[in-house]
Amino acid sequence: MKSIVIGSGFGGIAAALRLKAKNHDVTLIEKHPDLGGRARVFKRNGFTFDGGPTVITAPYLIEELFELFNKNPKDYIELTPIKTWYRFIFEDGKKFDYSGDEGQMKKQIKEINEEDVRGYEELVKFTKKIFDKGFTELADVPFDKPLVMMKQLPALLKLKSYKSVYSLVSFYIKNEKLRRMLSMHPLLVGGNPFTTTSIYGLILYLEKKWGIHYSMGGTGNIIKGLEKLMNEVGIELIKGHEVTNIISSNNKIKGIKLDNQKEINADNVICNADPAVVYEKLLTKKKFSTLFKWKQRRMEYSMGLFVYYFGTKKTYDDVEHHTIKFGDKYKEHLDDIFNKKKLNDDVSYYLHRPSATDKSMAPKNHDCFYVLVPVPNNQSKIDWIVEGDKMKNLIIDKMEKALLPNLRENIVEDFYLTPDYFEKELNTKYGSGFSIQPKFTQSAYFRFHNKSEICEGLYFVGAGTHPGAGVPGVLSSAKVLDKII
């Protein structure tokens, strides 16, 4: 059985390895000269910048890929738990260190609002129920038939899946600061906390179950370890060539065509690329049903990302590995990003400082960072050639005031990525950071299916298909593939 995997993000690599473990003849194709997709690595003058995912949860999903071939993951990667998961900084400057230490969590909650300690305990209990159903039971179940979804609906409704994450948190938590902090998880997978189905509240419990980890040498070292494994087990890697066409005949996959005109035959094609783009640009001669065209049109896409990478000639030792800084407004700001599709100066941001844990990421006595800012996707028609430097300078000003004094004069290396990079380099629809939004009407059966509705032998893994974005989500999508091929 010949299988081709398009794209080498975590989902594509996991799919390639799982198919190889079933004795498929596997070729993985990546348009860039390096593997990783969103998890690519950028090296600049002694600084190592992880391109994308930096929060590693459910590490067993990564370790499983090595164990499929009776390999010891520790021979390939080094994951280390982080003590303070996130430091939250609120609009008034107050800080909250969010971690797996429940005593410290409740102590800090009590200082903000004593009544919410009990509510927090109840919220954690409820998110465990969501986790048991939504992750443990359903994350690797194929949702390619309506009946599968119908069977699950009563349980999902009982878990209040029709509510948003923010409204679920607000049912238990009264203080607005704590509501923001405990409802922010959808932003890690491209969703608006005010519209994302409360099923994604499971992320809160998922973090508590396994903790948050960091890959020594950066997330890119996980990709490097997986590439070494793929080479060892005989997966063919084609880098630096893009798939321009998926060839099919009579609704059956025949193979792919590359940008150098080379054609490769295959029984299966597995796309780690954004499903919307695959259906629009790679399946060029397909006739889609009216229903499928409607499904494509109705999809709503995640926000875009502005990611500013920078290295400094001084170290900021009091800054945690992960920091989340809220702006003054929360709902209004998210409404601007997701609905009005306009920029707002009152930004919230996530700051990653890997050199807090791993000195190898920066030259001696230097510090390494990236700051990620949610922005509208390219449906906004924002001209990033004009707005990019403005956004960079706004973020530097904000960080100087709140976190990193004298930052501007200490930056020695920097660059940034905008939604244009996600659209042009990563081939995502509208330059979205996480493919389609994780709303209830775009979850499970309502997402793009792992097994194509259009073409026999065509499959999908990654952010745009079930179960969704985030490292655990895309790795689980490859487990779904395991069950349907």
Salt bridges, closest charged atoms under 4 A:
ASP25 OD1 - LYS2 NZ 3.79
GLU30 OE2 - HIS32 ND1 3.07
ASP34 OD1 - ARG40 NH2 3.21
GLU64 OE1 - ARG18 NH2 2.90
GLU64 OE2 - LYS479 NZ 3.19
GLU91 OE1 - ARG180 NH1 3.48
ASP92 OD2 - LYS94 NZ 3.83
ASP92 OD2 - LYS177 NZ 2.80
ASP97 OD1 - ARG87 NE 2.72
GLU102 OE2 - LYS208 NZ 2.92
GLU121 OE2 - LYS106 NZ 3.14
GLU122 OE2 - ARG118 NE 3.44
GLU122 OE2 - LYS125 NZ 3.46
ASP132 OD2 - LYS128 NZ 2.81
GLU137 OE2 - LYS133 NZ 2.80
ASP140 OD1 - LYS483 NZ 3.42
GLU176 OE2 - ARG180 NE 3.45
GLU207 OE1 - HIS185 NE2 2.86
GLU227 OE2 - LYS239 NZ 2.54
GLU232 OE1 - LYS71 NZ 3.45
GLU242 OE2 - LYS31 NZ 3.93
ASP259 OD1 - HIS241 ND1 2.89
GLU280 OE2 - LYS429 NZ 2.37
GLU300 OE1 - LYS439 NZ 2.93
ASP317 OD1 - ARG353 NH2 3.49
GLU320 OE2 - ARG87 NH2 3.55
ASP335 OD2 - LYS340 NZ 3.79
ASP367 OD2 - ARG353 NE 2.95
GLU387 OE2 - LYS390 NZ 3.52
ASP397 OD1 - ARG408 NH2 2.49
ASP414 OD2 - LYS392 NZ 3.01
GLU425 OE1 - HIS32 NE2 2.86
GLU453 OE2 - LYS295 NZ 2.77
GLU453 OE2 - HIS449 ND1 3.82
ASP482 OD2 - ARG18 NH1 2.95
ASP482 OD1 - LYS22 NZ 3.61
